[in-house]
Amino acid sequence: MSTKKKVTLLKKLTKNEMIEICKNQGVRGYSSLSQAKLAEHLANTCDMSIEDLETLVNSFVEQRLISKVQDSKDHFLLKKVNIEHFSEDLVIADVSGYRVKISNLGKDDFSYSCDEKCADYMYQVKKGRYPFCKHYPAVLAELIYQGLVDPPTLNHVTGKIFDALLNLVEERRKEEGLLKSVGRDTENALNQILNDYGEISRQNVKLAREKYHNPPEKVFEILTEQAFQLLEFDTVSRATGSGWDLLVIGTHATPPYITVVECKTAASGVYDYLTRNPDYLIRLKTYCIDMVKERLLGVYRDYVRYLVVVGPDFPREIERYALQFRHMTEGIKLSFLPAPTLVYLVKKYRENPIITHDLLELLFSSERIIREEDVDRLFEEAENRIETLTDLARQRLRDKFGEFAARTADACFIKMDEILLQTLIYDILNTLQPDLVKMGKKSTTGVTTIHLKHDYFKIWEKVLNGLVEEFVKLLEEESEVQLKRTELKEELIKFLELR
């Protein structure tokens, strides 16, 4: 009876989940077994009690359902959920073209159905493996967001699953300004990259499931996006279907650029699929050209300039495909970014954020495997550029200051009106563009607009410190050489008739 109950419990799991239990429990002889046979084999050989096994199985199922909630994120956050009908007995909604019907939500006679083109619903939910597909929590999130339902009464959504759903609703409210945002969770994202990214890239299933509630491939995509966000890039992830995984946008560069990112995990620690199957270049070309560049208009097409494959590591011979790919795509450059290098770059950048998007473009355009020494050279170049930029700003300040002092300085003051001060500031800011500033004029009013790149605060600090030093030095020089009478002295001499 005990074995039979174990089999019943284990059949709720996927084959990969049962294989994970086999590895953890030291069970052998499972590699060639089907899912049903594996459940029987594990039940007969595993020493776990029914209570412990039930707890473990329930944790697997809960993590799977949390993953379903997370998969609904893009539908909900991108406002692709439309509630077509809502009443106490029936909810009808459209989720990115998938029709969802929910009857008697929150009641014992609850039921729901999803569109027949939803493979998850047809082959998983209808066969009893899951209680819902990813379109169901998307509808629930929208109902909560609109205040149409009482959250604690939702079917199949309790405990950590319920918490994940509420977090989704809260994220939407923050994006829309309905809740006060406390800013990015930079520290947590950085810790995840530093501690888990390498393991996830090598397909650590247990870590991905227990901590991130998703398979390693999905977690790797999520963490890769976070890594590029920590480098101050704008990112766009692909919500549905197959294709590219991520777009990385060099918004601060002049001109901006778009890098298409393909994320690949490998249990061996080396992603070598391209070297074994060179025809994969055709698919990568499709991702860049058909699925991105050709769907853009005007100048945006020219922004698509790079494809970067991110993986645990790559064989050296993979670099020979970069030139071939550039010819295939008429100019798009292919490079390879190992996970350890990306971790090294992110860590070093967060400690000293002086790399600009223009400089990072050099990595994307390298057409080779990017290593840590490439990152070190980039930081050396960044220091040189900051020094040059600071020298230019200091010289501009000296030149303009000299003009004003020659005309308006006396023994006590350098007299500047608002127009002179605006001119001085404008000239210095103009020297700092496009590195730190973007300047232009509104076509409707002719008013000059100034956009400060706040993500480059560390570079600003170095440049402004240099300007302060130069300004103080200029004041000191004027103090030592200026002998011209002050206005007050002139007036006193006049009134006292001393001349």
C-alpha positions in Angstrom: 0.0 0.0 0.0 2.9 2.3 0.9 4.6 1.7 -2.5 1.3 2.3 -4.4 0.8 5.6 -2.7 4.3 6.6 -3.5 3.8 5.8 -7.1 0.6 7.9 -7.2 2.5 10.9 -5.7 5.5 10.5 -8.0 3.3 10.4 -11.1 2.4 14.1 -10.4 6.0 14.9 -11.2 7.8 15.3 -14.5 10.5 12.9 -15.5 13.2 15.5 -15.0 11.9 16.2 -11.5 12.0 12.4 -10.6 15.5 12.2 -12.1 16.5 15.0 -9.7 15.2 13.0 -6.8 17.0 9.9 -8.0 20.3 11.9 -8.0 19.7 13.4 -4.6 18.7 10.0 -3.1 21.5 8.0 -4.7 19.0 5.9 -6.8 20.5 4.3 -9.9 19.2 2.6 -13.0 16.8 5.3 -14.1 18.2 6.7 -17.3 16.3 4.5 -19.8 13.0 4.4 -18.0 9.8 6.1 -19.1 8.0 8.5 -16.8 5.6 5.8 -15.5 8.3 3.2 -15.1 10.5 5.7 -13.4 7.8 6.5 -10.8 7.5 2.7 -10.0 11.3 2.3 -9.8 11.7 5.3 -7.6 8.9 4.2 -5.3 10.5 0.8 -4.8 14.0 2.0 -4.2 13.6 5.4 -2.4 13.8 5.2 1.4 11.8 8.4 2.0 8.7 8.2 4.1 5.3 8.9 2.5 5.0 12.1 4.5 8.5 13.4 3.4 7.8 12.4 -0.2 4.4 14.1 -0.2 6.1 17.3 1.1 8.7 17.1 -1.6 6.2 16.5 -4.4 4.0 19.3 -3.2 7.1 21.7 -3.2 7.8 20.6 -6.8 4.2 21.3 -7.8 4.1 24.7 -6.0 7.3 25.8 -7.7 5.9 24.8 -11.0 2.7 26.9 -10.4 4.8 29.9 -9.3 6.6 29.5 -12.6 3.2 29.7 -14.4 2.5 33.0 -12.6 5.9 34.3 -13.6 5.2 33.3 -17.2 2.1 35.4 -17.2 4.1 38.5 -16.3 4.6 39.8 -19.8 0.9 39.4 -20.7 -0.2 41.3 -17.7 2.6 44.0 -17.6 2.3 44.7 -21.3 -1.5 45.2 -20.8 -2.5 42.3 -23.1 -5.3 41.1 -20.8 -8.7 42.4 -21.8 -11.7 41.5 -19.5 -14.5 41.2 -22.0 -17.2 40.1 -19.4 -17.3 40.0 -15.7 -20.0 38.8 -13.4 -20.3 36.8 -10.2 -20.7 33.6 -12.2 -18.6 34.2 -15.3 -15.4 35.8 -16.4 -14.4 36.0 -20.1 -11.1 37.5 -21.0 -8.7 37.7 -23.9 -5.0 37.2 -23.1 -2.8 38.0 -26.1 -5.3 36.4 -28.4 -6.1 33.4 -26.1 -9.7 33.3 -24.9 -10.1 32.3 -21.2 -13.4 31.5 -19.5 -13.8 31.2 -15.8 -17.0 30.0 -14.1 -17.8 30.5 -10.4 -14.5 32.0 -9.4 -13.8 31.5 -5.7 -16.5 28.8 -5.3 -16.5 25.1 -4.9 -18.0 24.4 -8.4 -15.3 26.5 -10.0 -14.1 25.6 -13.5 -12.1 27.3 -16.2 -11.0 26.8 -19.8 -8.5 28.3 -22.1 -8.2 28.5 -25.9 -7.6 25.3 -27.8 -4.5 26.8 -29.4 -3.0 26.9 -25.9 -0.8 23.8 -25.8 -0.2 24.1 -22.1 -3.9 23.9 -21.4 -4.6 21.1 -24.0 -1.8 18.8 -23.0 -1.1 19.6 -19.4 -4.2 21.1 -17.7 -6.8 18.8 -19.4 -4.7 15.8 -18.6 -4.6 16.7 -14.9 -0.9 17.5 -14.6 -1.4 21.2 -13.8 -4.5 23.0 -12.4 -4.0 26.0 -14.7 -2.0 27.4 -17.6 -0.1 30.7 -17.6 -3.1 32.6 -19.1 -5.2 31.9 -16.0 -3.0 33.9 -13.5 -2.7 36.7 -16.1 -6.5 37.1 -15.9 -6.5 36.9 -12.1 -3.8 39.6 -11.9 -5.9 41.9 -14.1 -9.0 41.2 -12.0 -7.1 42.1 -8.8 -5.6 45.2 -10.5 -9.0 46.4 -11.5 -10.4 45.7 -8.0 -13.0 43.3 -9.3 -12.3 40.3 -7.1 -11.4 39.6 -3.5 -7.8 38.1 -3.8 -8.0 35.5 -1.0 -10.8 33.7 -2.7 -9.0 32.7 -5.9 -9.0 29.1 -6.9 -5.7 27.2 -7.0 -3.8 30.3 -5.9 -2.7 30.1 -2.3 0.5 30.5 -0.2 3.6 31.4 -2.2 1.7 31.2 -5.5 -0.7 33.9 -4.2 2.3 36.0 -3.0 3.9 35.7 -6.5 0.6 36.9 -8.1 0.3 39.9 -5.7 3.9 40.8 -6.4 3.0 41.0 -10.1 0.1 43.3 -9.5 2.3 45.5 -7.3 4.9 45.7 -10.0 2.3 47.0 -12.5 1.0 49.6 -10.0 4.6 50.8 -9.4 5.2 51.1 -13.1 2.0 53.2 -13.5 2.8 55.4 -10.5 -0.1 54.1 -8.4 2.3 52.9 -5.8 5.4 54.8 -4.7 8.5 53.0 -6.1 11.5 52.6 -3.9 13.8 52.2 -6.9 15.6 49.2 -8.4 16.6 46.3 -6.2 20.1 46.7 -7.4 21.7 44.9 -4.4 19.6 41.8 -4.7 20.0 41.6 -8.5 23.8 42.0 -8.2 24.0 39.2 -5.5 22.0 36.9 -7.8 24.4 37.5 -10.6 27.5 37.1 -8.5 26.3 34.0 -6.6 24.1 32.0 -9.0 24.8 33.1 -12.6 27.6 30.6 -13.3 25.7 27.7 -11.8 22.6 28.5 -13.7 24.5 28.7 -17.0 25.7 25.1 -16.4 22.1 24.0 -15.9 21.9 23.6 -12.1 18.3 22.4 -12.1 17.9 22.3 -8.3 19.1 25.9 -7.8 16.9 27.1 -10.6 13.8 25.3 -9.3 14.1 26.0 -5.6 15.3 29.6 -5.7 13.8 30.9 -9.0 10.9 28.5 -9.7 11.8 28.1 -13.3 14.0 25.8 -15.4 17.6 26.9 -15.7 17.2 28.0 -19.4 14.5 30.5 -18.4 16.4 31.7 -15.2 19.5 32.2 -17.3 17.6 34.6 -19.6 16.1 36.5 -16.7 19.5 36.9 -15.0 21.2 37.9 -18.2 18.6 40.7 -18.6 19.3 41.8 -15.0 23.0 41.8 -15.7 22.7 44.1 -18.7 20.3 46.3 -16.7 23.0 46.6 -14.0 25.2 48.0 -16.8 22.5 50.7 -17.3 21.2 49.3 -20.6 17.5 49.4 -21.6 16.3 45.9 -22.3 13.4 44.2 -24.1 12.7 40.5 -23.5 10.7 38.4 -25.9 7.4 37.6 -24.3 6.1 34.7 -26.4 7.2 32.2 -29.1 10.6 31.2 -30.2 13.3 33.5 -31.4 15.8 36.0 -29.9 15.8 36.1 -26.1 16.7 39.7 -25.4 17.3 43.1 -27.0 20.0 45.3 -25.3 19.7 49.0 -26.2 22.6 51.3 -25.9 20.4 54.3 -25.2 23.3 56.6 -24.0 25.5 55.9 -27.1 25.7 58.4 -30.0 24.0 57.1 -32.1 22.1 54.5 -30.1 22.5 50.8 -31.0 20.7 47.5 -30.5 22.3 44.3 -29.6 20.3 41.1 -30.1 21.2 38.6 -27.3 20.8 34.8 -27.5 21.2 33.0 -24.2 22.5 29.4 -24.2 23.1 27.1 -21.2 25.3 24.0 -21.3 25.6 21.3 -18.6 29.2 20.7 -19.8 30.2 24.3 -19.1 31.0 24.9 -22.8 28.4 25.8 -25.5 29.7 24.2 -28.7 26.4 23.6 -30.6 27.4 26.2 -33.3 30.7 24.4 -34.0 28.9 21.1 -34.4 26.0 22.6 -36.4 27.1 25.6 -38.4 23.7 25.9 -40.0 22.5 27.4 -36.8 23.9 30.6 -38.1 20.9 30.8 -40.4 18.6 30.8 -37.4 20.7 33.5 -35.7 20.5 35.5 -38.9 16.7 35.2 -38.8 16.6 36.4 -35.3 18.5 39.6 -36.2 17.1 40.3 -39.6 13.5 38.9 -39.9 12.5 39.2 -36.3 14.1 42.5 -35.4 15.6 44.7 -38.1 12.9 44.1 -40.8 10.2 44.9 -38.3 11.6 48.4 -37.5 11.2 51.6 -39.6 13.5 54.3 -40.7 16.7 55.0 -38.7 15.8 52.3 -36.1 16.8 49.7 -38.6 20.4 51.0 -38.6 20.5 50.6 -34.8 20.5 46.8 -35.1 24.3 46.2 -35.3 25.3 43.3 -33.1 24.4 39.8 -32.0 25.9 38.4 -28.8 25.6 34.8 -27.8 25.8 34.5 -24.0 26.7 31.1 -22.5 28.9 29.4 -19.8 31.9 29.4 -22.2 32.8 28.7 -25.8 35.4 26.7 -27.7 38.0 28.9 -29.4 37.1 27.7 -32.9 33.7 29.3 -32.6 35.2 32.6 -33.5 35.7 31.6 -37.1 31.9 31.9 -37.7 31.9 35.7 -36.9 33.1 36.8 -40.3 30.7 34.4 -42.1 27.8 35.8 -40.0 28.7 39.4 -40.9 28.6 38.6 -44.6 25.3 36.7 -44.2 23.7 39.7 -42.4 25.3 42.5 -44.4 27.2 44.0 -41.5 25.8 42.7 -38.2 28.7 41.6 -36.0 28.6 38.4 -33.9 30.5 38.0 -30.6 30.5 35.5 -27.8 30.2 36.5 -24.1 31.0 33.8 -21.5 29.0 34.0 -18.2 32.1 34.5 -16.1 33.1 37.5 -18.2 29.7 39.1 -17.9 29.8 38.6 -14.1 33.3 40.1 -14.0 32.1 43.1 -16.0 29.1 43.7 -13.9 31.0 43.4 -10.6 33.7 45.7 -11.8 31.2 48.2 -13.2 29.2 48.4 -10.0 32.4 49.0 -8.0 33.5 51.7 -10.4 30.7 52.8 -12.9 32.8 54.6 -15.4 32.1 52.6 -18.6 29.8 54.3 -21.2 27.6 52.6 -23.7 29.9 53.9 -26.4 32.8 52.0 -24.8 30.8 48.8 -24.2 30.0 48.9 -27.9 33.6 47.9 -28.5 32.9 44.6 -26.8 29.9 43.8 -28.9 31.8 44.6 -32.1 34.8 42.5 -31.2 33.7 39.4 -33.2 35.4 37.1 -30.8 35.0 35.5 -27.4 35.1 38.3 -24.9 37.5 37.7 -22.0 38.2 39.4 -18.7 41.4 41.1 -20.1 39.1 42.8 -22.7 37.1 44.2 -19.8 40.3 45.4 -18.1 41.4 47.2 -21.2 38.0 48.8 -21.4 38.3 50.3 -17.9 41.8 51.6 -18.8 40.4 53.3 -21.9 37.5 54.7 -19.8 40.0 56.3 -17.3 41.9 57.9 -20.2 38.7 59.2 -21.8 37.5 60.7 -18.5 40.9 62.4 -18.1 40.7 63.8 -21.6 37.1 65.0 -21.1 38.0 66.7 -17.8 41.0 68.4 -19.4 38.8 69.7 -22.2 36.2 71.0 -19.7 38.8 72.7 -17.5 40.4 74.4 -20.5 37.0 75.6 -21.7 36.3 77.0 -18.2 39.7 78.7 -18.2 39.2 80.3 -21.7 35.7 81.7 -20.9 36.7 82.7 -17.4 39.7 84.6 -18.8 37.4 86.5 -21.2 35.1 87.6 -18.4 37.8 88.5 -16.0 39.6 90.7 -18.5 36.5 92.8 -18.8 34.8 92.7 -15.4 37.3 92.0 -12.7 38.7 94.4 -10.1 40.7 94.0 -6.9 37.8 92.3 -5.1 35.3 90.9 -7.6 34.7 89.3 -10.9 31.3 90.7 -11.9 29.0 88.4 -13.8 25.4 89.0 -14.8 22.9 86.2 -15.5 23.7 86.2 -19.2 27.4 85.8 -18.7 26.8 83.0 -16.2 24.4 81.2 -18.6 27.0 81.5 -21.4 29.7 80.0 -19.2 27.6 77.1 -18.1 26.3 76.5 -21.7 29.8 76.4 -23.1 31.0 73.9 -20.5 28.0 71.6 -21.0 28.5 71.8 -24.7 32.0 70.5 -24.2 30.6 67.5 -22.2 28.3 66.3 -25.0 27.7 63.7 -26.2 29.5 61.9 -23.4 27.6 63.2 -20.4 25.0 65.5 -22.0 22.6 65.6 -24.9 21.6 69.1 -26.1 19.1 70.3 -28.6 16.2 72.7 -29.3 12.5 72.2 -29.3 11.2 72.7 -32.8 8.0 74.4 -31.5 9.5 76.9 -29.1 13.2 77.1 -30.0 14.1 76.6 -26.3 17.4 74.7 -25.7 16.9 71.4 -23.9 19.6 69.8 -21.8 19.5 66.1 -20.9 22.0 65.0 -18.3 22.9 61.3 -18.3 22.4 60.5 -14.7 23.6 56.9 -15.1 27.1 58.3 -15.5 27.2 59.8 -12.1 30.7 58.5 -11.4 32.0 60.2 -14.5 30.2 63.4 -13.6 31.9 63.2 -10.2 35.4 63.1 -11.7 34.7 65.8 -14.2 33.0 68.2 -11.8 35.8 67.7 -9.3 38.3 68.7 -12.0 36.2 71.8 -12.8 36.0 72.8 -9.1 39.8 72.5 -8.9 40.2 74.6 -12.0 37.7 77.2 -10.8 39.4 77.6 -7.4 42.8 77.8 -9.2 41.4 80.6 -11.5 40.1 82.5 -8.5 43.5 82.2 -6.8 45.3 83.5 -9.9 42.9 86.5 -10.2 43.4 87.3 -6.5 47.1 87.4 -6.9 47.3 89.5 -10.1 44.3 91.8 -10.0 45.0 95.5 -9.0 42.2 97.3 -10.7 40.2 99.6 -8.3 36.8 98.4 -7.0 33.7 100.3 -7.7 33.4 101.1 -4.0 36.9 102.6 -3.9 36.1 104.7 -7.0 33.0 106.1 -5.5 34.7 107.0 -2.2 37.5 108.8 -4.1 34.9 110.7 -6.1 32.9 111.8 -3.1 36.0 112.8 -1.1 37.3 114.8 -4.1 40.6 113.1 -4.0 41.2 113.3 -7.7 
